[in-house]
Amino acid sequence: MKRLSLSEESIAQKYSGVLEDAFEGRFGKGKAAAKAEASKPRQLKPIQSSNYRDFKRENLPRHLSFYERLCNRAERVIKIRPGKKQAGELQQYITLCHLDSTPTGAMSLAVLIAAVVAIVGGLGAFAIADSLLMVLYAVGMALFFYAALVKAPEFLANNFRLAASNQMVQCIFYVATFMRHTSNLELAIRFSADRLTPPLALDLKKILWDVETERFGSIKESLDSYLESWRKWNLEFIEAFHLIEGSLYEPSEDRRLNMIDKSLDVMLQETYDKMLRYSHDLKSPVTMLYMLGIVLPVLGLVILPMAASFLTSDSSPMMVAFNIALLYNVILPLVLFYMSRMVLSKRPTGYGEQDISEVNAEVRQLRNFILCLPGKVVMINPLWLTIGVMSLMVFIGLIPIILGAIVPDEVLLQERTFDEALGFKLLDYRPFGSGLIGPYGLGATVLSFFIPMGIGIGLGLYFRIRSKNVLKLREDAKALEEEFSSALFQLGNRIGDGLPLELAIAKVSEMMPGTRSGEFFQLVSQKIVRQGMSVDRAIFDSRNGALLVFPSSLIESSMKVLVESARKGPKVASAAMINVSQYIKDIHRVDERLRDLMADIISDMKQQVGVLAPAIAGIVVGITSMIITIIGRLTEQLTAISEFSGSSGDVPVGLLNLFGQGIPTYFFQVIIALYIIEVTIILTILINGIENGSDKVAERYILGTNLIRGTIIYGVVAFTITMLFNIIAATIIGGITQPGV
């Protein structure tokens, strides 16, 4: 054995003593006890991760967590196992959207809810209404709940898939960008996961989690296993990742970079080809949805008032109104919603926008209503504004119902007309059976417009306020992104000329005055010069970084690549910036082509939903009000003639019983207005999904715009037509029924 020198021996003794002291201090034991403790078999602790599980808990949507808990509780109450084939399909959907439940839990929940609705709803309907038709309605609703809950995992998985597929182009962009300068797949996936938002970021975190927990031995095995779950929907995503994996084994640097570039090209080209086929196949289902959701129901509204008047000759007008409400406010919207989700479930991968307010706390505050007062800024949650507007306007609309409930029947029957010449009343409750029915008055009809106006405008304000500021900020960032590729190209050239990174950034800001990109680089340069920050801090600092003013995942990732590649030399940084600029140009070119494809399909539907449908419905409500007024006046006149002659012999009995009281325009108007609001919401979500994919910010903004505009158009048209036609009808009937005419 080699003898240690004096200096080596002293060093060994010094650090061995330090180790012994640390060992004894940790365990509180002597050297022998510590050795004995160390000789015992170690107890392996379960692997804990602050990475995936915390991320899942914070980012998994609440409705998924709620459904997950319901399934688990239903499985503890009653266990209904699906068939083997169905169980496999359900498990695939459950795995796709990261639910901690089982196919048995999903089936048990469907059976349990359906049984409760059938039993409770059937018994309640029979006890209250004493009608077999109502019992059949309850059974039908139970069957609907069963079918919907059995399909719930597929529905949730399709929503998850649609949102994730919208981020796949960006995912490949981030991975390819990182792999160009650092050939490390695990770091590239982590880089992409940090810049994406859920749900695809959740999937990428799961890939890393499976490696950390040793479920898979390598990142490649974990990634390949995950990619198999997309084979049914997105083969281009799998092919792009396989090209990136293949670049790891290329000995030539040029071939490695070519494979990485090809991965993004494959993703973009296949995305365009699949969207082209989707747009061709979309014309028929979109036409069917338009006919089923707008044309046929509105045509039905034209003859519905007359049919309702015939129906109310033998049955209660309120029961007829309830059946119409069930058809227009429940059955048709549910069918329309289901068909629209089926159309969206077939949408292929696209290029979508992210909701930056979900990941940026500063931007999240912009979802509030901002009120600037002297000396301070007040932020109000738009939910409270919506509740206030809806409560006030709905209360005004309910005044005729409240008065009908608290005012005695004798007083209601003796109500005087507020227009003696035309015979208009405020409430106009009429005797029916042992009680009263109504209100039929023109005043009540006018007040009823406040109910849909409150609901539509209230919801519209909520969606619009919650998205307006965020969308404006994102549009500014998007404008920056559109010109950012040329800025990166110039930056890459300046670095390639041998300029230091700090000077290159200053040069680019001088060469692009008056542009958003120039402002960004100018801000970075000022922080470097005036505040003495490094390039890294000037861009990414959590308190003073330039990205706080220009929030964009694409810009953040580009600058991160710049900082990382600059450490490897100016040539690497120059090549990285030039290639990133080319990537961004390719992505935006394909994005514009996709928008052109979708615009041809949905341009007409946008006008129908936003303007024509509310206007047509308003006209129909006005005509309905006139028809009900005419029928009511004719019935009153026929009854008066019969009483004046002393018997009904002068008037045919069939003619007296031909018309009933008809549905009060008050309820008919509310039913139709609520249907228009529901159709506007469903078709707006469909239009946004077709055009933008799962873009929640744009969806909320378009919803707010369409609801406010459509509700106002409906209210103005319906009020104008109702007043005009009622005055005309009252004048004509008043002239016909004058004595001696």
C-alpha positions in Angstrom: 0.0 0.0 0.0 1.2 3.4 -0.9 2.2 5.5 2.2 0.5 8.9 2.4 2.7 12.0 2.6 2.5 14.3 5.6 0.4 16.8 3.8 -2.0 14.2 2.4 -2.3 12.5 5.9 -3.2 15.8 7.6 -5.8 16.5 4.9 -7.3 13.0 5.3 -7.5 13.3 9.1 -9.0 16.8 8.9 -11.9 15.8 6.6 -12.5 12.5 8.3 -13.1 14.3 11.5 -15.5 16.7 9.8 -17.4 13.7 8.4 -17.6 12.0 11.8 -18.8 15.1 13.5 -21.5 15.6 10.9 -22.5 12.0 11.1 -22.8 12.1 15.0 -24.6 15.4 14.9 -27.2 14.1 12.5 -27.9 10.8 14.4 -26.9 11.8 17.9 -24.8 8.6 18.2 -21.2 7.5 18.4 -19.2 6.2 15.6 -19.9 2.5 16.4 -23.6 3.1 16.7 -23.6 5.1 13.5 -21.8 2.2 11.7 -24.3 -0.3 13.1 -27.1 1.9 12.0 -25.6 2.3 8.6 -25.3 -1.6 8.3 -29.1 -2.0 8.7 -31.2 -2.3 5.5 -32.5 1.1 4.4 -36.2 1.8 4.4 -37.1 3.3 1.1 -39.5 6.2 1.4 -42.1 6.7 -1.2 -41.0 9.0 -3.9 -42.6 12.5 -3.5 -42.7 15.1 -6.2 -43.4 18.7 -6.0 -43.5 18.7 -9.8 -46.4 16.7 -11.3 -48.8 16.2 -8.4 -48.8 19.8 -7.2 -49.1 20.9 -10.8 -52.1 18.6 -11.3 -53.8 19.8 -8.2 -53.4 23.4 -9.1 -54.2 23.1 -12.8 -56.7 20.3 -13.2 -60.0 22.0 -14.0 -62.5 22.1 -11.1 -65.3 20.3 -13.1 -63.0 17.4 -13.7 -62.2 17.2 -10.0 -65.9 17.4 -9.1 -66.8 14.7 -11.6 -63.9 12.6 -10.3 -65.2 12.8 -6.7 -68.8 12.0 -7.8 -67.6 8.8 -9.6 -65.6 7.6 -6.6 -68.5 8.2 -4.2 -71.0 6.5 -6.5 -68.7 3.5 -6.8 -68.8 3.2 -3.0 -72.6 3.3 -2.9 -73.3 0.9 -5.8 -70.9 -1.0 -8.1 -72.1 -1.4 -11.7 -69.4 -2.8 -14.0 -69.5 -2.0 -17.7 -68.8 -4.6 -20.4 -65.2 -5.4 -21.2 -65.2 -3.4 -24.4 -67.0 -0.4 -22.9 -64.7 -0.6 -19.9 -61.6 -0.4 -22.1 -63.0 2.7 -24.0 -63.9 4.4 -20.7 -60.5 3.7 -19.2 -58.9 5.3 -22.3 -60.9 8.4 -21.9 -60.3 8.6 -18.1 -56.6 8.2 -18.6 -56.5 10.9 -21.3 -57.9 13.6 -19.0 -56.0 12.4 -15.9 -59.0 11.4 -13.8 -58.4 9.3 -10.7 -61.5 7.2 -11.1 -62.5 3.9 -12.8 -64.9 2.8 -15.5 -67.0 1.2 -12.8 -67.3 4.5 -11.0 -68.4 6.3 -14.2 -71.1 3.6 -14.9 -72.2 3.5 -11.3 -72.7 7.3 -11.3 -74.8 7.1 -14.5 -77.1 4.4 -13.1 -77.4 6.0 -9.7 -78.3 9.5 -11.0 -80.7 8.1 -13.6 -82.5 6.0 -10.9 -82.8 9.0 -8.6 -84.2 11.2 -11.4 -86.7 8.6 -12.5 -88.0 7.7 -9.0 -88.0 11.2 -7.5 -89.1 13.0 -10.7 -91.8 10.5 -11.5 -93.3 10.4 -8.1 -93.1 14.2 -7.8 -94.7 14.8 -11.2 -97.5 12.4 -10.5 -98.2 13.9 -7.1 -98.1 17.5 -8.2 -99.5 17.4 -11.8 -101.4 14.1 -11.6 -100.4 13.6 -15.3 -99.0 10.6 -17.0 -97.3 12.8 -19.5 -95.3 14.4 -16.8 -94.2 11.0 -15.5 -93.1 10.1 -19.0 -91.1 13.4 -19.1 -89.4 12.4 -15.8 -88.5 8.9 -17.3 -87.2 10.6 -20.4 -85.0 12.9 -18.4 -83.7 9.9 -16.5 -82.8 8.2 -19.7 -81.1 11.4 -20.9 -79.1 11.7 -17.7 -78.0 8.1 -18.1 -76.9 8.5 -21.7 -75.1 11.8 -20.9 -73.2 10.5 -17.8 -72.2 7.3 -19.6 -70.8 9.5 -22.4 -69.3 12.0 -19.8 -65.8 10.5 -19.8 -65.7 10.7 -23.6 -67.1 14.2 -23.6 -64.5 15.4 -21.0 -61.7 13.6 -22.9 -62.8 15.3 -26.2 -62.7 18.7 -24.5 -59.3 17.9 -23.1 -58.1 16.6 -26.4 -59.3 19.7 -28.3 -57.6 22.0 -25.8 -54.4 19.9 -25.9 -54.3 19.5 -29.7 -54.5 23.3 -30.0 -51.1 23.5 -28.2 -49.3 20.8 -30.2 -47.8 23.0 -32.8 -46.4 25.2 -30.0 -45.2 22.1 -28.2 -43.2 20.9 -31.2 -41.9 24.5 -31.7 -40.6 24.7 -28.1 -39.0 21.2 -28.2 -37.4 21.8 -31.6 -36.1 25.2 -30.7 -34.5 23.9 -27.5 -33.1 20.7 -29.3 -31.3 22.8 -31.9 -28.8 24.2 -29.4 -29.0 21.5 -26.7 -29.5 17.9 -27.7 -31.2 16.7 -24.6 -34.8 15.4 -24.9 -35.6 15.5 -21.2 -34.6 19.1 -20.8 -36.4 20.0 -24.1 -39.7 18.5 -22.7 -39.2 20.3 -19.4 -38.6 23.5 -21.4 -41.8 23.0 -23.3 -43.9 22.1 -20.2 -42.7 25.3 -18.4 -44.0 27.5 -21.3 -47.3 25.8 -22.1 -50.4 26.0 -20.1 -52.7 23.1 -19.2 -53.8 20.7 -20.5 -50.8 19.8 -22.6 -48.4 21.0 -20.0 -50.0 18.5 -17.6 -49.3 15.7 -20.0 -45.7 16.7 -20.4 -45.3 16.9 -16.6 -46.8 13.4 -16.4 -44.1 12.2 -18.8 -41.4 13.5 -16.5 -43.2 12.2 -13.5 -43.3 8.6 -14.8 -39.5 8.8 -15.2 -39.0 10.2 -11.7 -41.2 7.5 -10.2 -39.3 4.8 -12.2 -42.4 3.6 -14.0 -40.3 3.9 -17.1 -36.5 3.6 -17.3 -35.9 6.5 -19.7 -37.5 9.6 -21.0 -37.9 7.9 -24.4 -39.9 5.0 -23.1 -42.2 7.4 -21.1 -42.6 9.6 -24.2 -43.4 6.7 -26.5 -46.0 5.4 -24.1 -47.7 8.8 -23.9 -47.6 9.2 -27.7 -49.6 6.0 -28.2 -52.6 7.7 -26.5 -52.7 10.1 -29.4 -52.5 7.6 -32.2 -56.2 7.7 -32.8 -56.3 11.4 -33.3 -53.0 13.0 -34.0 -50.5 10.9 -36.0 -48.6 14.0 -37.1 -47.8 14.8 -33.4 -46.4 11.3 -33.0 -44.4 11.5 -36.2 -42.9 14.9 -35.2 -41.7 13.6 -31.9 -40.3 10.5 -33.5 -38.2 12.7 -35.8 -37.0 14.6 -32.8 -36.1 11.4 -31.0 -34.3 10.2 -34.1 -32.1 13.3 -34.1 -30.5 12.1 -30.9 -28.8 9.2 -32.8 -27.5 11.2 -35.7 -23.7 11.5 -35.7 -23.7 14.4 -38.2 -24.7 17.8 -36.8 -26.3 18.8 -40.2 -28.4 15.7 -40.3 -29.5 16.2 -36.7 -30.6 19.8 -37.4 -32.4 18.8 -40.6 -34.4 16.1 -38.7 -35.4 18.7 -36.0 -36.5 21.2 -38.7 -38.4 18.5 -40.5 -40.3 17.7 -37.3 -41.9 21.2 -37.3 -42.5 21.1 -41.1 -44.3 17.8 -40.7 -46.5 19.1 -37.9 -47.4 22.3 -39.8 -48.1 20.6 -43.1 -50.2 17.7 -41.7 -52.1 20.2 -39.6 -53.0 22.2 -42.7 -54.0 19.1 -44.7 -56.2 17.7 -42.0 -57.9 21.1 -41.4 -58.5 21.3 -45.1 -60.3 18.0 -45.1 -62.2 19.0 -42.0 -63.4 22.3 -43.6 -64.7 20.3 -46.6 -66.6 17.9 -44.3 -67.9 20.7 -42.1 -70.5 22.2 -44.5 -73.2 19.6 -44.1 -73.2 19.4 -40.2 -73.0 23.2 -39.9 -75.9 23.6 -42.3 -77.9 21.0 -40.3 -77.1 22.8 -37.0 -78.2 26.1 -38.5 -81.5 24.6 -39.8 -82.2 22.8 -36.5 -81.1 25.6 -34.2 -82.5 28.7 -36.0 -84.6 28.1 -39.1 -87.0 25.3 -38.1 -87.6 26.6 -34.5 -88.3 30.1 -35.8 -90.6 28.8 -38.5 -92.4 26.8 -35.8 -92.8 30.0 -33.8 -94.9 31.5 -36.6 -97.7 28.9 -36.3 -97.2 28.2 -32.6 -99.4 31.0 -31.3 -102.4 29.8 -33.3 -101.8 26.2 -32.4 -101.4 27.2 -28.8 -104.8 29.0 -28.9 -106.5 25.9 -30.2 -104.7 23.7 -27.6 -105.8 26.0 -24.7 -109.5 25.5 -25.6 -109.4 22.2 -23.7 -106.3 22.5 -21.5 -104.7 25.0 -19.1 -102.7 27.7 -20.9 -100.0 27.3 -18.3 -99.6 23.6 -19.1 -99.3 24.4 -22.8 -96.7 27.1 -21.9 -94.8 24.5 -19.8 -94.7 22.0 -22.7 -93.5 24.7 -25.1 -90.8 25.8 -22.5 -89.8 22.1 -22.1 -89.4 21.8 -25.9 -87.7 25.2 -26.6 -85.7 25.7 -23.4 -84.6 22.1 -22.6 -85.0 19.6 -25.4 -83.9 21.6 -28.4 -80.9 23.2 -26.7 -79.7 19.9 -25.4 -79.9 18.3 -28.8 -78.2 21.3 -30.4 -75.5 21.2 -27.7 -74.8 17.5 -28.3 -74.6 17.9 -32.0 -72.3 20.9 -31.7 -69.9 18.9 -29.4 -69.9 16.1 -32.0 -68.8 18.6 -34.7 -66.1 20.0 -32.5 -64.9 16.5 -31.4 -63.8 15.9 -35.0 -61.7 19.0 -35.2 -58.1 18.1 -35.9 -55.0 19.7 -34.5 -54.8 23.5 -34.9 -52.8 26.4 -33.8 -54.5 28.0 -30.8 -53.9 30.9 -28.4 -53.2 30.5 -24.7 -55.0 32.2 -21.9 -52.1 34.1 -20.3 -54.3 35.1 -17.4 -54.3 31.5 -16.1 -50.5 31.6 -15.6 -49.8 35.2 -14.9 -51.1 36.6 -11.7 -50.6 40.2 -12.8 -52.6 39.6 -16.0 -55.3 37.7 -14.0 -56.2 41.0 -12.3 -57.3 42.4 -15.7 -60.3 40.1 -15.7 -61.9 42.4 -13.1 -63.9 45.6 -13.8 -61.3 48.4 -13.4 -62.6 51.6 -11.9 -60.2 54.6 -11.8 -60.9 56.9 -8.9 -58.9 59.9 -7.7 -55.8 58.6 -6.0 -56.6 54.9 -6.4 -57.7 52.1 -8.7 -60.7 49.9 -7.7 -61.1 46.4 -9.1 -64.5 44.8 -9.0 -65.3 41.2 -9.8 -67.6 41.3 -12.9 -69.7 38.5 -11.2 -71.1 41.1 -8.8 -71.9 43.5 -11.5 -73.7 40.7 -13.4 -75.7 39.7 -10.4 -76.7 43.3 -9.7 -77.8 44.0 -13.3 -79.7 40.6 -13.6 -81.4 41.0 -10.2 -82.7 44.5 -10.8 -84.0 43.8 -14.3 -85.5 40.4 -13.6 -87.2 41.9 -10.5 -88.8 44.6 -12.7 -89.9 41.9 -15.2 -91.5 39.8 -12.4 -93.6 42.7 -11.1 -96.8 41.4 -12.9 -96.4 38.0 -11.4 -95.7 39.4 -7.9 -98.8 41.6 -8.2 -100.9 38.7 -9.4 -99.8 36.7 -6.3 -100.4 39.4 -3.6 -103.4 41.3 -5.0 -106.8 39.7 -4.3 -108.6 38.1 -7.3 -111.6 40.5 -7.0 -109.3 43.5 -7.4 -107.5 42.0 -10.4 -110.8 41.3 -12.2 -111.9 44.9 -11.7 -108.7 46.3 -13.1 -109.3 49.4 -15.2 -107.7 50.0 -18.6 -104.9 52.5 -18.9 -106.0 53.3 -22.5 -109.8 53.5 -22.7 -109.8 54.0 -26.5 -107.7 50.8 -27.2 -108.7 48.8 -24.2 -105.2 48.1 -23.0 -104.6 46.9 -19.4 -101.5 46.6 -17.3 -102.1 43.1 -16.0 -105.3 41.7 -17.5 -105.8 38.5 -15.4 -108.8 36.5 -16.7 -111.0 33.9 -15.0 -110.1 30.3 -15.7 -111.6 27.4 -13.9 -111.6 28.2 -10.2 -108.9 30.8 -10.4 -107.3 33.3 -12.7 -104.9 33.0 -15.6 -102.6 35.7 -17.0 -101.2 38.2 -17.2 -102.4 39.1 -20.7 -102.1 42.8 -20.5 -99.9 44.9 -22.8 -98.2 46.5 -19.8 -97.2 43.0 -18.4 -95.9 42.1 -21.9 -93.7 45.2 -22.0 -92.4 44.5 -18.4 -91.6 40.9 -19.4 -88.9 42.2 -21.8 -86.8 43.1 -18.7 -86.3 39.4 -17.9 -84.4 38.3 -21.0 -82.7 41.8 -21.2 -81.4 41.3 -17.7 -80.2 37.8 -18.3 -78.7 38.4 -21.7 -77.0 41.7 -20.9 -75.9 40.5 -17.5 -74.2 37.4 -18.9 -72.8 39.5 -21.8 -71.3 42.0 -19.4 -69.7 39.3 -17.4 -68.1 37.5 -20.3 -67.0 40.8 -22.0 -65.5 42.4 -18.9 -63.7 39.2 -18.0 -62.0 38.9 -21.3 -61.8 42.4 -22.8 -58.6 43.6 -21.1 -56.9 40.2 -21.3 -57.7 40.0 -25.0 -56.4 43.5 -25.7 -53.1 42.6 -23.9 -52.9 39.4 -25.9 -53.6 41.2 -29.2 -50.7 43.6 -28.4 -48.5 40.6 -27.7 -49.7 39.0 -30.8 -48.9 42.1 -32.9 -45.4 41.9 -31.3 -45.1 38.2 -32.2 -46.0 38.9 -35.9 -43.1 41.2 -36.3 -40.8 39.5 -33.8 -39.5 37.0 -36.4 -37.9 39.8 -38.4 -36.4 41.3 -35.2 -35.0 37.9 -34.3 -33.5 37.6 -37.8 -31.8 41.0 -37.4 -30.6 40.1 -33.9 -29.1 36.8 -35.2 -27.3 38.7 -38.0 -25.9 41.3 -35.5 -24.6 38.6 -33.2 -23.2 36.8 -36.2 -21.2 39.9 -37.1 -19.4 39.6 -33.8 -21.2 42.2 -31.7 -21.7 41.3 -28.0 -25.2 40.3 -27.1 -25.9 43.6 -25.2 -24.8 45.8 -28.1 -26.7 43.6 -30.6 -29.9 44.1 -28.6 -29.3 47.9 -28.6 -28.6 47.9 -32.4 -31.9 46.0 -33.1 -33.9 48.5 -31.0 -32.4 51.4 -33.0 -33.1 49.7 -36.3 -36.8 49.2 -35.5 -38.1 52.5 -34.1 -41.9 52.8 -33.6 -42.5 49.1 -33.6 -43.5 46.8 -30.7 -40.4 44.7 -31.2 -38.2 47.8 -31.1 -39.9 48.9 -27.9 -39.3 45.5 -26.4 -35.6 45.5 -27.2 -35.3 49.1 -26.2 -36.7 48.3 -22.8 -34.2 45.4 -22.4 -31.3 47.7 -23.5 -32.4 50.4 -21.0 -32.5 48.0 -18.1 -29.0 46.7 -19.0 -27.5 50.2 -19.4 -29.3 52.2 -16.7 -29.9 49.5 -14.0 -26.8 47.5 -14.6 -28.8 44.2 -15.1 -27.5 41.2 -17.0 -29.4 40.2 -20.2 -31.0 37.4 -18.3 -32.3 39.6 -15.5 -33.4 42.4 -17.9 -35.7 40.0 -19.6 -36.8 37.4 -17.0 -36.6 39.2 -13.7 -39.8 38.5 -11.8 -40.2 42.2 -10.6 -38.6 44.3 -13.3 -38.2 42.1 -16.3 -39.3 43.2 -19.8 -41.6 40.2 -20.1 -43.9 41.7 -17.5 -44.7 44.4 -20.0 -44.8 42.0 -23.0 -46.3 38.8 -21.7 -46.0 36.1 -24.4 -44.9 32.5 -24.1 -43.4 32.6 -27.6 -41.3 35.7 -26.9 -40.3 34.2 -23.5 -39.2 30.9 -25.1 -37.3 32.8 -27.9 -35.4 34.9 -25.3 -34.7 31.8 -23.2 -33.1 30.1 -26.2 -31.1 33.3 -26.8 -29.7 33.4 -23.3 -28.9 29.7 -23.3 -27.3 29.6 -26.7 -25.3 32.8 -26.1 -23.4 30.8 -23.4 -22.1 28.5 -26.2 -20.8 31.3 -28.4 -21.9 33.9 -30.8 -22.2 31.5 -33.8 -24.5 29.2 -31.9 -26.6 32.2 -30.7 -26.8 33.7 -34.2 -27.9 30.4 -35.8 -30.5 29.8 -33.1 -32.1 33.2 -33.5 -32.2 32.9 -37.3 -33.9 29.5 -37.1 -36.3 30.6 -34.4 -37.4 33.5 -36.7 -38.0 31.1 -39.5 -40.0 28.8 -37.2 -42.2 31.7 -36.2 -42.8 32.8 -39.8 -43.8 29.2 -40.7 -46.2 29.0 -37.8 -48.0 32.3 -38.6 -48.2 31.5 -42.3 -50.0 28.2 -41.6 -52.2 29.9 -38.9 -53.4 32.5 -41.4 -54.2 29.7 -44.0 -56.2 27.8 -41.3 -58.2 31.0 -40.5 -59.0 31.5 -44.2 -60.3 27.9 -44.4 -62.6 28.3 -41.4 -63.8 31.8 -42.4 -65.5 30.5 -45.5 -67.6 28.1 -43.4 -68.7 30.2 -40.5 -69.0 33.7 -41.9 -72.7 33.4 -42.6 -73.4 31.7 -39.2 -71.8 34.6 -37.4 -74.3 37.1 -38.9 -77.2 34.7 -38.3 -76.4 34.2 -34.6 -75.5 37.8 -33.9 -78.2 39.8 -35.8 -80.8 37.9 -37.8 -81.9 35.3 -35.3 -82.7 37.8 -32.5 -84.4 40.1 -35.0 -86.6 37.4 -36.5 -87.5 36.1 -33.0 -88.4 39.7 -32.0 -90.7 39.9 -35.0 -92.3 36.6 -34.2 -93.0 37.6 -30.6 -94.6 40.8 -31.8 -96.9 38.9 -34.2 -97.7 36.4 -31.5 -98.7 39.2 -29.2 -101.1 40.6 -31.9 -102.6 37.2 -32.6 -103.2 36.5 -28.9 -104.8 40.0 -28.5 -107.1 39.4 -31.5 -108.1 36.0 -30.3 -108.8 37.2 -26.8 -110.9 40.2 -28.0 -112.9 37.9 -30.4 -113.6 35.5 -27.6 -114.8 38.3 -25.4 -117.0 39.8 -28.1 -118.6 36.4 -29.0 -119.3 35.8 -25.3 -120.8 39.3 -25.0 -123.0 38.7 -28.0 -124.1 35.4 -26.5 -125.0 36.9 -23.2 -126.8 39.9 -24.8 -129.1 37.6 -26.9 -129.9 35.6 -23.7 -128.6 32.3 -24.9 -125.8 30.9 -27.1 -128.3 29.9 -29.8 -127.4 32.8 -32.0 -123.7 31.9 -31.9 -122.6 28.4 -32.8 -121.3 26.5 -29.8 -118.3 25.2 -31.7 -117.3 28.8 -32.5 -117.4 29.7 -28.9 -115.3 26.8 -27.9 -112.9 27.0 -30.9 -110.4 29.3 -29.2 -109.2 29.2 -25.7 -107.6 31.9 -23.7 -104.2 31.3 -25.4 -100.8 31.5 -23.8 -100.2 34.8 -22.1 -97.7 36.8 -24.3 -95.8 37.4 -21.0 -94.7 33.8 -20.7 -94.5 33.1 -24.5 -92.1 36.1 -24.9 -89.8 34.9 -22.0 -89.7 31.3 -23.4 -88.6 32.5 -26.8 -86.2 35.0 -25.5 -84.5 32.4 -23.3 -84.3 30.1 -26.3 -82.5 32.8 -28.3 -80.0 33.4 -25.5 -79.3 29.6 -25.2 -78.9 29.2 -29.0 -76.6 32.3 -29.1 -74.4 30.7 -26.4 -74.3 27.2 -28.0 -73.6 28.4 -31.5 -71.1 31.0 -30.5 -69.1 28.4 -28.6 -69.3 26.2 -31.8 -68.2 29.1 -34.1 -65.3 29.9 -31.8 -64.3 26.3 -31.5 -64.3 25.8 -35.2 -62.3 29.0 -35.9 -60.0 29.2 -32.9 -60.1 25.8 -31.2 -60.1 25.8 -27.4 -59.5 29.6 -27.0 -61.3 30.6 -23.8 -60.4 34.2 -24.0 -61.8 34.7 -27.5 -64.8 32.5 -26.6 -65.7 34.7 -23.7 -65.2 37.9 -25.6 -67.3 36.8 -28.6 -70.0 35.4 -26.2 -70.2 38.8 -24.4 -70.4 40.7 -27.7 -73.1 38.4 -29.2 -75.2 38.2 -26.0 -75.3 42.0 -25.5 -75.8 42.8 -29.2 -78.4 40.0 -29.8 -80.3 40.8 -26.6 -80.6 44.5 -27.4 -81.6 43.8 -31.0 -84.2 41.3 -29.9 -85.6 43.7 -27.2 -85.8 46.7 -29.5 -87.4 44.8 -32.4 -89.8 42.8 -30.2 -90.9 45.9 -28.3 -91.5 48.0 -31.4 -93.4 45.2 -33.3 -95.4 44.4 -30.2 -96.6 48.0 -29.6 -97.2 48.6 -33.3 -99.2 45.5 -34.0 -101.2 45.6 -30.8 -102.3 49.2 -31.6 -103.3 48.2 -35.1 -105.1 45.1 -33.9 -107.0 47.0 -31.1 -108.0 49.7 -33.6 -109.3 47.2 -36.1 -111.2 45.1 -33.6 -112.5 48.2 -31.9 -113.9 49.4 -35.2 -115.5 46.1 -36.1 -117.2 45.7 -32.7 -118.8 49.2 -32.5 -122.6 49.1 -32.3 -124.3 49.5 -35.6 -121.4 48.4 -37.6 
